[in-house]
Every structure is written in structure tokens, then in C-alpha cells.
Amino acid sequence: MAYVGYEQLRILVVDDFDNFRMTMAKILMEFGVQVVDTAVSGSEALKLCREKSYDLILCDYNLGRGKNGQQVLEQLRSENILRGHCLFMLVSAESSKSIVMAAYDSEPDAYLTKPITAKTLLQRVDRLLLQRRELLGLHLAIEKGALADAIDLCQQKIAAASRYTSQCQKILGQLYLETEQYDFAERVYTEALEVRDTDWAKVGLSKVKRLQGDLSTSSRWLEEIVESSPLCMQAYDELVAVTKAQGNPEKVQSVLEQAVAISPMALLRQQKLAQTATENNDASVAANAWRRTVRLGENSCYDELDNHLNFVRASASLFKEDENQARDVARDALRVVETLGNRFELSAEEKVQGKLLECQVQFGMGNESRGRELLTAAEALVEEGDMLVGLDAELDLVQAKFSAKEDAQAAILLNELAVKYKDDDEALQKIDRLLEEPVSETNRQRVAKINKEGIGLYNDAKFKESINCFKQARRIFPNHVGVHLNLVQALVAEMREYGTQEEQMGMALDVIRKIEKQITANHDQFQRFRQLYEMVRKLG
């Protein structure tokens, strides 16, 4: 069936090449379109879309300098410019998996690969326009917030066996989820699966189970979807939500790492991985994910100052974990911090944060004079303006003090923060990363759970599993003496049972050296430390 009514359409063609714009305009006019506007860049396209209303936007992915086509679409969605009547088709000469996956994350109505013939374009546009006409009332009801009316319209279309029944079921399931009618949503997804095995219905059903509180079933189904359809990004996103609800941050990170390996150009997923790795104290993954987030954020409406600050912060932290890798990342971090003022309008406090973070990176690079110069300048600004009202900025000052080897002052500041935020468990979790023993209730429970699991494995003589458990705990609680000693004890037991190996001995010595720097003779774990030290020495 061909669409009738091309002469009433307003269409925008966006491409930085004159030939493509002229060719598309000519083809569309041959279809009968009377109004075809053109734009050569993302900024010009956005300007036109803010001024006029279009029925179809045909936008190239690569638009030269400035926003690409995907970023134009993201901006239009963020400003709520795209309405139910407007279709957005992304066009590209690129067919690489990463670009296609990233494009589909932003949900264009279609993705076309160049070269495009008049016949191909007509077929795709016809199909989309016919669907739009059929479902226009439904989309307008959703835009108005009349969800009950939208549900009724969906049900009518499905009952009439519309050719768009599957699309209506997909929308109806989402509407039931939004209105918390989970039993009805479950019925819709189940009926859709009885007709055809589709990933969207399986993911929808898994989401229903999560919202109903059946996390184990939801998790199991989603893992099956990921295994059978590894390109279904919605399944990864939902699995992240389920795993987070299960209280397993390490697995959340693992799922996100799988997802960004498949779709590396999805900025928001990279950002989520970076945030999760930061919370898990995995400096290596965090630094690289923040670096990718910053790179992808150029020209994106999702770019924000915190992404840049967090990248520099993670780069500084990486020096404690892997100095060689940190030096590579730090070069980018210094470039980022130097351009903060050009990219964002910084408050006085944010300028101080920039100096404190650059100071840490400079100390890590061995540039002590520059690091101390930045710390002195930052402290002068703080004293002059009585700033640092936010926890992140306060912790940046503590970290800068540690970097400058002003440990006593850093410890005093840290203890003051623990008192100041004693009733804020979320804030205490951030402070925990710098403390020997966690003060937040969440992390106290977390370290107790991991220690219990690791000790249980040790008592069952499952030394490798016990080592892995304590290694995980060591990463999350890098200053926790008890966790470090538990790891050494498990390593000693493994070497006694199966012989001394270079990897285990190296790890044990690294842990011993770290504890030696922070433990004192009056520490309640000092005697245990000395005993384990002697055991490691004899095994060596």
C-alpha cells in the first residue's frame, strides 16, 4: 500500500554534502512533496526544528564538525521537539556495528545506509508514514498525558487485528508498566510471545517480574536473553536494574562492561559503567570509562562538567593501582582539566576543584613543585572565599593533602567529614573509600558479608575462591587492614597447599608492603600482621 498525501508534508534534509541534499530534495519532490528544507550542519538543523514543525527529518550521521546526526536526534528528544507526528530517519555511509548500535540506542524511526535509491527511500518512507497515520491518535494521547485514552486506543487496534498489532502491544505493555498495572502488562507480553518470539516482549516480561519483586526469575530470564540475543541492549539495561536491586554492585559492573564492549559509543551506558566502577573502587575501569564518556560527550547534550571532573579524579586515583597505566591516562586528564574553563562556565568552587584534581595528577606524575603550587593556590582560594561546600570538593582537598604527603592534616579533615555527614549514609559511603574501617552502615554490612563468605571458603579449604573473594573486598575497601590480612592468610594457605608460585607471592608481598606503611605497633591487628609477615618471609 502506498502512502497518499506527500504534497502536504514538510520535510527537512540534513547533510554536509551539497550533492546529497540536492539529490534527496529532488527525489522527495518527485514523490509530490512541496516543502523540502535543507541544513548543512547539526546546529542549523536544530535551529530550523525549533522554528518550524516537520513531518519527516532525513539526517546524515556524519555532519562534519559539530554535532553528528545521532546527537541531533538526542538534542531534539531532550528538548521535546520531536512529537508523535514527526519521523526521524538517520542516514549514514557507515555500517560499522558500533555506530549502528549507538544509533539504535537513540531510537530513530529508521536507519538507512548510503547509497540510497529513490525506490528504497519510497518503500521505507511509505511504510513509516502509513504507520504514523494509523497510530497518530495514540501518540498524541501519550503526548498529552492521557494514558487511559492511549490504553483504550491500543486495545481497540489490537482487537481489530490491525497490521500494527505488534507495535500496539509493545506500546500497551509500556503504558501498563508506567501506570503500575503489572498483571495487565504481563498478559500483554505473554500474548505477544505466543504469536512470535520477540526480544522486546521477553525483556518486558522480565521487567514485570522485577517490578513485582521476583528478582531471581527476572535475572534468570534476562541472562537467557543476553545469551541468545547478545545484541539486545535493552536486555543488558534491564539486567543492570535487576542486579542493582539484588545489591550486587560487582555484577552490575560486569554486565555494563559486557554492554559497552558491544556498543562502545553509547555515552549514557559508558557513564553508568564509569559511575559503577568508581563506586566499586575499580580505578582502572573507572578512569577508562570516564575518558570514553568525556570523548563521546563532545557536542552531545549529555556532556556535563561532572564527567570531566570525575575523569580527572579517577586518573589521579589510578596512580595508587597501576602507575604505568595512570601515566597514559593522566596525559588526557591534564588536557581535560586545562580546557574546563573553555568548555563550561565554572563557579568559584569548581575552579578550586579543578586545581585540586590537577594537583593530584601532577603529584602522581612526579611533578611535585607544580603539584604543591596548585595545592597552595587552591587553599588560598578556599580561605579567601570560604568555599568547598560540597562533599566531592571536600574529599578532593583531602586527597590533595594525601598526594602532598600531608597525611596528618588529611586525616584530621577526613575525621571532620565523618562527623559532619554522620547522618548521611550515602555521603559516608564516599568517605569510606579513604578510611581504614567503613563508617557507613551500607559498607559495614557489605564488608561483613564479603569477609564472612571469604572466611567460609577458607575454612572449607577452597583457597583460590577465598583469595578471589578477598581480592574483590580489597578493591572495594583499599585501606581495610582486616581485609588485607585475610587476603594474605588465604594466599599463605594456598602456597602451603600447592607450593609457592610467583603470582601469589608477588601479591602477598604487595599487600604486606601496603599494610606496613599504614599499620602501627598499637594497632589491634599488629600481632597478626607480624605473624603473617613471618609466614610469607619463610615461604619466600
RODO-2510 file (C-alpha; in nm, 4 decimals, decimal comma):
residues 540
     n   res          X          Y          Z
     1     m     0,0000     0,0000     0,0000
     2     a     0,1384     0,3410    -0,0980
     3     y     0,1040     0,6493     0,1174
     4     v    -0,1210     0,9216    -0,0243
     5     g    -0,0608     1,2802     0,0815
     6     y     0,3034     1,3585     0,0112
     7     e     0,2067     1,7049    -0,1110
     8     q     0,1021     1,8000     0,2445
     9     l     0,4322     1,7030     0,4086
    10     r     0,7096     1,9278     0,5355
    11     i     1,0496     1,7549     0,5225
    12     l     1,3965     1,8535     0,6413
    13     v     1,7114     1,7041     0,4827
    14     v     2,0336     1,7414     0,6832
    15     d     2,3732     1,6660     0,5262
    16     d     2,7035     1,8489     0,4924
    17     f     2,7387     1,7447     0,1246
    18     d     2,5546     1,9589    -0,1304
    19     n     2,5050     1,6712    -0,3758
    20     f     2,3242     1,4517    -0,1238
    21     r     2,0941     1,7332    -0,0103
    22     m     2,0088     1,8248    -0,3692
    23     t     1,9547     1,4626    -0,4710
    24     m     1,7269     1,3879    -0,1728
    25     a     1,5307     1,7079    -0,2259
    26     k     1,4784     1,6215    -0,5927
    27     i     1,3636     1,2654    -0,5111
    28     l     1,1228     1,3870    -0,2424
    29     m     0,9731     1,6455    -0,4770
    30     e     0,9224     1,3716    -0,7336
    31     f     0,7168     1,1941    -0,4633
    32     g     0,4988     1,5048    -0,4553
    33     v     0,6455     1,6844    -0,1518
    34     q     0,6009     2,0616    -0,1812
    35     v     0,8201     2,1797     0,1106
    36     v     1,1753     2,0425     0,1467
    37     d     1,4094     2,2432     0,3692
    38     t     1,7797     2,1641     0,3938
    39     a     2,0520     2,2131     0,6562
    40     v     2,4283     2,1659     0,6290
    41     s     2,5028     2,1119     0,9983
    42     g     2,3560     1,9888     1,3225
    43     s     2,3300     2,3402     1,4651
    44     e     2,1415     2,4649     1,1574
    45     a     1,9088     2,1635     1,1733
    46     l     1,8287     2,2311     1,5392
    47     k     1,7618     2,5986     1,4643
    48     l     1,5155     2,5066     1,1889
    49     c     1,3443     2,2440     1,4072
    50     r     1,2956     2,4988     1,6855
    51     e     1,1376     2,7415     1,4379
    52     k     0,9283     2,5043     1,2255
    53     s     0,7373     2,1794     1,2503
    54     y     0,8380     1,8889     1,0219
    55     d     0,6716     1,5608     0,9327
    56     l     0,9994     1,3896     0,8436
    57     i     1,3656     1,4620     0,9158
    58     l     1,6187     1,2851     0,6959
    59     c     1,9538     1,3349     0,8709
    60     d     2,3022     1,2099     0,7861
    61     y     2,5083     1,0611     1,0691
    62     n     2,8366     1,2329     0,9817
    63     l     2,7838     1,6082     0,9588
    64     g     3,1452     1,7216     0,9795
    65     r     3,2412     1,9487     1,2679
    66     g     2,9885     1,9860     1,5462
    67     k     2,7040     1,7524     1,6317
    68     n     2,6577     1,4299     1,4384
    69     g     2,3158     1,3008     1,3367
    70     q     2,2730     1,0892     1,6476
    71     q     2,3491     1,3891     1,8673
    72     v     2,0971     1,5975     1,6740
    73     l     1,8345     1,3320     1,7471
    74     e     1,9330     1,3218     2,1164
    75     q     1,9069     1,7005     2,1392
    76     l     1,5646     1,7032     1,9715
    77     r     1,4407     1,4408     2,2163
    78     s     1,5890     1,6192     2,5187
    79     e     1,4123     1,9434     2,4159
    80     n     1,0911     1,7506     2,3462
    81     i     1,0808     1,8887     1,9911
    82     l     1,0080     1,5550     1,8227
    83     r     0,6358     1,4908     1,8503
    84     g     0,4365     1,1836     1,7573
    85     h     0,3724     1,3224     1,4114
    86     c     0,7433     1,3711     1,3327
    87     l     0,9597     1,0905     1,1942
    88     f     1,3393     1,0882     1,2176
    89     m     1,5432     0,8801     0,9744
    90     l     1,9191     0,8515     1,0324
    91     v     2,1293     0,8090     0,7191
    92     s     2,4923     0,7018     0,7010
    93     a     2,7605     0,5659     0,4750
    94     e     2,8896     0,3917     0,7892
    95     s     2,7740     0,0398     0,8602
    96     s     3,0097    -0,0465     1,1493
    97     k     2,8416    -0,2276     1,4356
    98     s     2,9384     0,0337     1,6967
    99     i     2,7786     0,3202     1,5020
   100     v     2,4647     0,1243     1,4199
   101     m     2,4274     0,0069     1,7833
   102     a     2,4750     0,3601     1,9166
   103     a     2,2238     0,4939     1,6639
   104     y     1,9592     0,2431     1,7657
   105     d     2,0053     0,3401     2,1312
   106     s     1,8727     0,6850     2,0427
   107     e     1,5753     0,5191     1,8673
   108     p     1,5473     0,6769     1,5225
   109     d     1,2427     0,5659     1,3266
   110     a     1,4732     0,4136     1,0651
   111     y     1,8417     0,3746     0,9855
   112     l     1,9339     0,3912     0,6159
   113     t     2,2737     0,3076     0,4678
   114     k     2,4044     0,5037     0,1705
   115     p     2,3790     0,4904    -0,1237
   116     i     2,0025     0,5393    -0,1214
   117     t     1,7891     0,4863    -0,4301
   118     a     1,4555     0,6521    -0,4910
   119     k     1,2839     0,3119    -0,4745
   120     t     1,4405     0,2203    -0,1391
   121     l     1,3591     0,5591     0,0094
   122     l     0,9987     0,5461    -0,1133
   123     q     0,9457     0,1989     0,0360
   124     r     1,0816     0,2984     0,3762
   125     v     0,9074     0,6343     0,3912
   126     d     0,5769     0,4853     0,2719
   127     r     0,5901     0,2228     0,5462
   128     l     0,6693     0,4764     0,8177
   129     l     0,4098     0,7294     0,7064
   130     l     0,1355     0,4659     0,6891
   131     q     0,2213     0,3519     1,0416
   132     r     0,2332     0,7110     1,1643
   133     r    -0,1115     0,7844     1,0202
   134     e    -0,2559     0,4698     1,1767
   135     l    -0,1078     0,5380     1,5226
   136     l    -0,1158     0,9194     1,5244
   137     g    -0,4092     0,9441     1,7655
   138     l    -0,2347     0,7054     2,0015
   139     h     0,0879     0,9063     2,0024
   140     l    -0,0995     1,2347     2,0518
   141     a    -0,2835     1,0875     2,3536
   142     i     0,0516     0,9832     2,5051
   143     e     0,1967     1,3302     2,4420
   144     k    -0,0986     1,4887     2,6239
   145     g    -0,0514     1,2518     2,9173
   146     a    -0,3913     1,0924     2,8550
   147     l    -0,2591     0,7423     2,9249
   148     a    -0,6025     0,5880     2,9906
   149     d    -0,7157     0,7046     2,6450
   150     a    -0,3919     0,5721     2,4934
   151     i    -0,4539     0,2329     2,6555
   152     d    -0,8072     0,2252     2,5117
   153     l    -0,6780     0,3093     2,1629
   154     c    -0,4146     0,0348     2,1843
   155     q    -0,6745    -0,2190     2,2903
   156     q    -0,9019    -0,1184     2,0017
   157     k    -0,6216    -0,1576     1,7463
   158     i    -0,5249    -0,4984     1,8851
   159     a    -0,8884    -0,6180     1,8945
   160     a    -0,9322    -0,5089     1,5323
   161     a    -0,6275    -0,7176     1,4334
   162     s    -0,4541    -0,4081     1,2966
   163     r    -0,1471    -0,4661     1,0818
   164     y     0,0317    -0,2753     1,3593
   165     t    -0,0846    -0,5081     1,6351
   166     s     0,2707    -0,5935     1,7423
   167     q     0,3639    -0,2255     1,7701
   168     c     0,0457    -0,1570     1,9676
   169     q     0,1233    -0,4454     2,2043
   170     k     0,4698    -0,3033     2,2629
   171     i     0,3248     0,0409     2,3427
   172     l     0,0453    -0,1063     2,5541
   173     g     0,2871    -0,3093     2,7631
   174     q     0,4915     0,0051     2,8326
   175     l     0,1775     0,2020     2,9211
   176     y     0,0719    -0,0647     3,1705
   177     l     0,4201    -0,0545     3,3269
   178     e     0,4057     0,3253     3,3551
   179     t     0,0641     0,3064     3,5225
   180     e     0,1806     0,0204     3,7503
   181     q    -0,0717    -0,2267     3,6080
   182     y     0,1820    -0,5085     3,6144
   183     d    -0,0596    -0,8006     3,5794
   184     f    -0,2059    -0,6486     3,2619
   185     a     0,1437    -0,5809     3,1276
   186     e     0,2377    -0,9444     3,1930
   187     r    -0,0674    -1,0597     2,9975
   188     v     0,0192    -0,8357     2,7004
   189     y     0,3796    -0,9606     2,6811
   190     t     0,2718    -1,3236     2,7236
   191     e     0,0154    -1,2959     2,4435
   192     a     0,2734    -1,1320     2,2165
   193     l     0,5170    -1,4182     2,2791
   194     e     0,2522    -1,6761     2,1981
   195     v     0,2419    -1,5330     1,8456
   196     r     0,6106    -1,4546     1,7952
   197     d     0,9333    -1,4909     1,9925
   198     t     1,0483    -1,1269     2,0210
   199     d     1,3174    -0,9796     2,2436
   200     w     1,1131    -0,6724     2,3366
   201     a     0,8332    -0,8899     2,4782
   202     k     1,0790    -1,1104     2,6703
   203     v     1,2545    -0,8046     2,8143
   204     g     0,9146    -0,6547     2,9003
   205     l     0,8122    -0,9722     3,0807
   206     s     1,1405    -0,9721     3,2731
   207     k     1,0801    -0,6110     3,3734
   208     v     0,7344    -0,7054     3,5015
   209     k     0,8922    -0,9734     3,7207
   210     r     1,1418    -0,7203     3,8614
   211     l     0,8684    -0,4699     3,9411
   212     q     0,6644    -0,7472     4,1050
   213     g     0,9640    -0,8262     4,3264
   214     d     1,0613    -1,1574     4,1645
   215     l     1,4243    -1,0612     4,1060
   216     s     1,5646    -1,4133     4,0643
   217     t     1,3220    -1,5029     3,7838
   218     s     1,3782    -1,1682     3,6136
   219     s     1,7561    -1,2096     3,6350
   220     r     1,7462    -1,5658     3,5002
   221     w     1,5278    -1,4722     3,2038
   222     l     1,7426    -1,1706     3,1161
   223     e     2,0624    -1,3756     3,1245
   224     e     1,8967    -1,6192     2,8832
   225     i     1,8043    -1,3290     2,6520
   226     v     2,1594    -1,1910     2,6603
   227     e     2,2993    -1,5330     2,5792
   228     s     2,0630    -1,5961     2,2877
   229     s     2,0499    -1,2336     2,1604
   230     p     2,3794    -1,0687     2,2590
   231     l     2,2951    -0,7503     2,0640
   232     c     1,9746    -0,6818     2,2593
   233     m     2,0914    -0,3764     2,4531
   234     q     1,7594    -0,3352     2,6339
   235     a     1,8229    -0,6723     2,7999
   236     y     2,1576    -0,5513     2,9371
   237     d     1,9990    -0,2308     3,0669
   238     e     1,7234    -0,4225     3,2414
   239     l     1,9725    -0,6765     3,3789
   240     v     2,1656    -0,3855     3,5290
   241     a     1,8475    -0,2654     3,7029
   242     v     1,7717    -0,6141     3,8384
   243     t     2,1271    -0,6798     3,9548
   244     k     2,1371    -0,3403     4,1246
   245     a     1,8124    -0,4235     4,3051
   246     q     1,9736    -0,7503     4,4174
   247     g     2,2531    -0,5498     4,5789
   248     n     2,5368    -0,6903     4,3693
   249     p     2,7453    -0,3914     4,2502
   250     e     3,0294    -0,6115     4,1225
   251     k     2,7910    -0,7953     3,8896
   252     v     2,6342    -0,4637     3,7838
   253     q     2,9799    -0,3573     3,6664
   254     s     3,0352    -0,6874     3,4876
   255     v     2,7059    -0,6554     3,2959
   256     l     2,7869    -0,2965     3,1989
   257     e     3,1326    -0,3989     3,0794
   258     q     2,9708    -0,6590     2,8528
   259     a     2,7256    -0,3994     2,7234
   260     v     2,9829    -0,1314     2,6392
   261     a     3,2030    -0,3904     2,4685
   262     i     2,9140    -0,4479     2,2274
   263     s     2,8030    -0,0847     2,1998
   264     p     3,1076     0,1292     2,2919
   265     m     2,9702     0,4566     2,1527
   266     a     2,6658     0,4746     2,3816
   267     l     2,7555     0,7680     2,6083
   268     l     2,4999     0,7122     2,8846
   269     r     2,5971     0,3466     2,9238
   270     q     2,9653     0,4410     2,9389
   271     q     2,8778     0,6971     3,2046
   272     k     2,6882     0,4366     3,4054
   273     l     2,9848     0,1978     3,3861
   274     a     3,2180     0,4765     3,4996
   275     q     2,9938     0,5611     3,7956
   276     t     2,9619     0,1960     3,8969
   277     a     3,3360     0,1277     3,8698
   278     t     3,4016     0,4407     4,0771
   279     e     3,1659     0,3150     4,3475
   280     n     3,3427    -0,0229     4,3322
   281     n     3,6846     0,1448     4,3683
   282     d     3,7968    -0,0081     4,0384
   283     a     4,0198     0,2798     3,9334
   284     s     4,1345     0,1238     3,6064
   285     v     3,7865     0,0595     3,4657
   286     a     3,6564     0,3884     3,6070
   287     a     3,9329     0,6008     3,4534
   288     n     3,8955     0,4467     3,1081
   289     a     3,5156     0,4619     3,1151
   290     w     3,5209     0,8269     3,2243
   291     r     3,7730     0,9003     2,9489
   292     r     3,5411     0,7457     2,6872
   293     t     3,2431     0,9319     2,8375
   294     v     3,4264     1,2635     2,8009
   295     r     3,5272     1,1865     2,4412
   296     l     3,1748     1,0818     2,3433
   297     g     3,0333     1,3872     2,5182
   298     e     3,1879     1,6344     2,2765
   299     n     2,8960     1,8156     2,1076
   300     s     2,6445     1,5983     2,2975
   301     c     2,3560     1,7340     2,5049
   302     y     2,4599     1,4723     2,7641
   303     d     2,8006     1,6332     2,8165
   304     e     2,8366     1,7680     3,1692
   305     l     3,1080     1,9087     3,3931
   306     d     3,0916     1,6208     3,6426
   307     n     3,2007     1,3757     3,3709
   308     h     3,5198     1,5766     3,3208
   309     l     3,5900     1,6213     3,6917
   310     n     3,5285     1,2530     3,7550
   311     f     3,7682     1,1567     3,4753
   312     v     4,0491     1,3634     3,6267
   313     r     3,9598     1,2308     3,9743
   314     a     3,9720     0,8698     3,8557
   315     s     4,3005     0,9326     3,6743
   316     a     4,4563     1,0577     3,9981
   317     s     4,3260     0,7523     4,1871
   318     l     4,4737     0,5185     3,9267
   319     f     4,8287     0,6098     4,0374
   320     k     4,7688     0,4039     4,3519
   321     e     4,6741     0,0997     4,1441
   322     d     4,8830     0,0996     3,8258
   323     e     5,1352     0,3794     3,7751
   324     n     5,2167     0,2906     3,4126
   325     q     4,8528     0,2901     3,3076
   326     a     4,7921     0,6025     3,5163
   327     r     5,0618     0,7951     3,3304
   328     d     4,8977     0,7149     2,9965
   329     v     4,5539     0,8232     3,1181
   330     a     4,6920     1,1250     3,3051
   331     r     4,8055     1,2951     2,9848
   332     d     4,4436     1,3080     2,8678
   333     a     4,3302     1,4101     3,2160
   334     l     4,5626     1,7115     3,2187
   335     r     4,4352     1,8176     2,8756
   336     v     4,0783     1,7888     3,0034
   337     v     4,1372     1,9922     3,3188
   338     e     4,3192     2,2626     3,1206
   339     t     4,0165     2,3138     2,8917
   340     l     3,7435     2,3052     3,1595
   341     g     3,7094     2,6831     3,1570
   342     n     3,6646     2,6897     2,7787
   343     r     3,4018     2,4172     2,7777
   344     f     3,1983     2,5109     3,0857
   345     e     3,1099     2,8176     3,2869
   346     l     3,2801     2,7348     3,6167
   347     s     3,1765     2,8517     3,9615
   348     a     3,4440     2,9618     4,2072
   349     e     3,4237     2,6236     4,3826
   350     e     3,4526     2,4340     4,0545
   351     k     3,7676     2,6288     3,9682
   352     v     3,9143     2,5235     4,3038
   353     q     3,8161     2,1628     4,2346
   354     g     3,9960     2,1779     3,9019
   355     k     4,3156     2,2926     4,0757
   356     l     4,2857     2,0259     4,3468
   357     l     4,2358     1,7498     4,0915
   358     e     4,5158     1,8702     3,8656
   359     c     4,7335     1,8916     4,1762
   360     q     4,6767     1,5189     4,2462
   361     v     4,7601     1,4201     3,8886
   362     q     5,0755     1,6335     3,8903
   363     f     5,1916     1,4706     4,2144
   364     g     5,1210     1,1299     4,0602
   365     m     5,3324     1,2237     3,7567
   366     g     5,6167     1,3205     3,9907
   367     n     5,5798     1,6943     3,9260
   368     e     5,5926     1,7883     4,2954
   369     s     5,6668     2,1573     4,2554
   370     r     5,3707     2,2044     4,0178
   371     g     5,1505     1,9928     4,2442
   372     r     5,2384     2,1971     4,5522
   373     e     5,1904     2,5215     4,3599
   374     l     4,8369     2,4143     4,2634
   375     l     4,7546     2,2997     4,6184
   376     t     4,8738     2,6303     4,7643
   377     a     4,6698     2,8269     4,5084
   378     a     4,3581     2,6173     4,5755
   379     e     4,3890     2,6550     4,9540
   380     a     4,4321     3,0312     4,9164
   381     l     4,1107     3,0494     4,7107
   382     v     3,9269     2,8348     4,9642
   383     e     4,0403     3,0541     5,2538
   384     e     3,9634     3,3724     5,0637
   385     g     3,6135     3,2689     4,9552
   386     d     3,5170     3,0286     5,2370
   387     m     3,4212     2,7670     4,9769
   388     l     3,4145     2,3857     4,9364
   389     v     3,0532     2,3383     5,0405
   390     g     3,0085     2,0053     4,8604
   391     l     3,1371     1,6661     4,9729
   392     d     3,3153     1,5891     4,6437
   393     a     3,5135     1,9123     4,6688
   394     e     3,5935     1,8470     5,0359
   395     l     3,7180     1,4976     4,9513
   396     d     3,9234     1,6425     4,6650
   397     l     4,1033     1,8583     4,9232
   398     v     4,1653     1,5542     5,1455
   399     q     4,3046     1,3579     4,8507
   400     a     4,5240     1,6508     4,7514
   401     k     4,6640     1,6590     5,1061
   402     f     4,7408     1,2879     5,0883
   403     s     4,9075     1,3392     4,7489
   404     a     5,1253     1,6102     4,9028
   405     k     5,2118     1,3691     5,1884
   406     e     5,0385     1,5944     5,4385
   407     d     4,8815     1,2843     5,5923
   408     a     4,8159     1,4253     5,9387
   409     q     4,6174     1,7210     5,8039
   410     a     4,4328     1,4915     5,5606
   411     a     4,3357     1,2570     5,8449
   412     i     4,2019     1,5468     6,0539
   413     l     3,9908     1,6720     5,7620
   414     l     3,8647     1,3210     5,6938
   415     n     3,7541     1,2664     6,0539
   416     e     3,5791     1,6034     6,0492
   417     l     3,3869     1,4963     5,7371
   418     a     3,2845     1,1663     5,9000
   419     v     3,1331     1,3656     6,1880
   420     k     2,9771     1,6275     5,9601
   421     y     2,7995     1,3659     5,7452
   422     k     2,7259     1,1126     6,0233
   423     d     2,3545     1,1049     5,9361
   424     d     2,4049     1,0781     5,5584
   425     d     2,4819     0,7159     5,4699
   426     e     2,5314     0,7917     5,1005
   427     a     2,7924     1,0564     5,1834
   428     l     2,9599     0,8231     5,4328
   429     q     2,9971     0,5605     5,1609
   430     k     3,2129     0,8068     4,9646
   431     i     3,4161     0,8884     5,2749
   432     d     3,4649     0,5137     5,3375
   433     r     3,6940     0,4913     5,0345
   434     l     3,9588     0,6834     5,2260
   435     l     3,9082     0,5282     5,5688
   436     e     4,0629     0,2147     5,7179
   437     e     3,7268     0,0950     5,8525
   438     p     3,3948     0,1857     5,6854
   439     v     3,1641     0,4140     5,8829
   440     s     2,8552     0,3850     5,6615
   441     e     2,6029     0,1199     5,7552
   442     t     2,5830     0,0047     5,3929
   443     n     2,9557    -0,0630     5,3670
   444     r     2,9791    -0,2140     5,7140
   445     q     2,7243    -0,4726     5,6071
   446     r     2,8987    -0,5157     5,2738
   447     v     3,2439    -0,5829     5,4189
   448     a     3,0959    -0,8145     5,6821
   449     k     2,9191    -1,0149     5,4117
   450     i     3,2304    -1,0454     5,1934
   451     n     3,4516    -1,1352     5,4904
   452     k     3,2051    -1,3993     5,6038
   453     e     3,1950    -1,5508     5,2558
   454     g     3,5744    -1,5448     5,2205
   455     i     3,6351    -1,6959     5,5640
   456     g     3,3800    -1,9675     5,4923
   457     l     3,5627    -2,0581     5,1700
   458     y     3,8942    -2,0557     5,3583
   459     n     3,7594    -2,2885     5,6269
   460     d     3,6399    -2,5246     5,3520
   461     a     3,9951    -2,5227     5,2102
   462     k     3,8710    -2,3515     4,8924
   463     f     4,1692    -2,1216     4,8941
   464     k     4,1517    -1,9958     4,5326
   465     e     3,7881    -1,8937     4,5768
   466     s     3,8719    -1,7360     4,9122
   467     i     4,1570    -1,5370     4,7532
   468     n     3,9247    -1,4077     4,4800
   469     c     3,6707    -1,3054     4,7427
   470     f     3,9250    -1,1080     4,9451
   471     k     4,0759    -0,9554     4,6288
   472     q     3,7328    -0,8186     4,5485
   473     a     3,6958    -0,6859     4,9021
   474     r     4,0452    -0,5319     4,8847
   475     r     3,9495    -0,3344     4,5743
   476     i     3,6285    -0,2058     4,7344
   477     f     3,7919    -0,1273     5,0706
   478     p     4,1532    -0,0447     4,9796
   479     n     4,2507     0,0731     5,3296
   480     h     4,0814    -0,2015     5,5347
   481     v     4,3624    -0,3775     5,7273
   482     g     4,1478    -0,6774     5,8213
   483     v     4,0537    -0,7474     5,4608
   484     h     4,4174    -0,7216     5,3503
   485     l     4,5318    -0,9604     5,6235
   486     n     4,2586    -1,2071     5,5318
   487     l     4,3878    -1,1999     5,1735
   488     v     4,7458    -1,2667     5,2889
   489     q     4,6265    -1,5552     5,5084
   490     a     4,4418    -1,7123     5,2151
   491     l     4,7479    -1,6684     4,9917
   492     v     4,9721    -1,8323     5,2538
   493     a     4,7347    -2,1277     5,2823
   494     e     4,7226    -2,1657     4,9019
   495     m     5,1046    -2,1621     4,8766
   496     r     5,1447    -2,4081     5,1642
   497     e     4,9000    -2,6455     4,9998
   498     y     5,0149    -2,6228     4,6374
   499     g     5,3614    -2,4723     4,6551
   500     t     5,4943    -2,1188     4,6242
   501     q     5,4133    -1,9523     4,2948
   502     e     5,5392    -1,6196     4,1672
   503     e     5,1947    -1,4645     4,1230
   504     q     5,0719    -1,5497     4,4729
   505     m     5,3993    -1,4491     4,6367
   506     g     5,4075    -1,1193     4,4496
   507     m     5,0522    -1,0402     4,5579
   508     a     5,1262    -1,1326     4,9198
   509     l     5,4370    -0,9102     4,9263
   510     d     5,2451    -0,6199     4,7696
   511     v     4,9776    -0,6462     5,0393
   512     i     5,2372    -0,6771     5,3172
   513     r     5,4181    -0,3654     5,1938
   514     k     5,0919    -0,1691     5,1795
   515     i     4,9912    -0,2693     5,5342
   516     e     5,3407    -0,1960     5,6629
   517     k     5,3056     0,1661     5,5518
   518     q     4,9838     0,2246     5,7439
   519     i     4,9899    -0,0057     6,0493
   520     t     5,1371     0,0975     6,3864
   521     a     5,2590    -0,1078     6,6835
   522     n     4,9499    -0,0206     6,8882
   523     h     4,7082    -0,1331     6,6139
   524     d     4,4817    -0,4184     6,7288
   525     q     4,5851    -0,6234     6,4219
   526     f     4,9602    -0,5598     6,4575
   527     q     5,0477    -0,9000     6,6077
   528     r     4,8537    -1,0810     6,3365
   529     f     5,0348    -0,8731     6,0760
   530     r     5,3747    -0,9713     6,2203
   531     q     5,2800    -1,3409     6,2224
   532     l     5,1639    -1,3348     5,8596
   533     y     5,4721    -1,1329     5,7628
   534     e     5,6949    -1,4082     5,9026
   535     m     5,4912    -1,6790     5,7243
   536     v     5,5293    -1,5017     5,3892
   537     r     5,9019    -1,4459     5,4511
   538     k     5,9602    -1,8171     5,5238
   539     l     5,7663    -1,9232     5,2134
   540     g     5,9813    -1,6926     5,0024
***
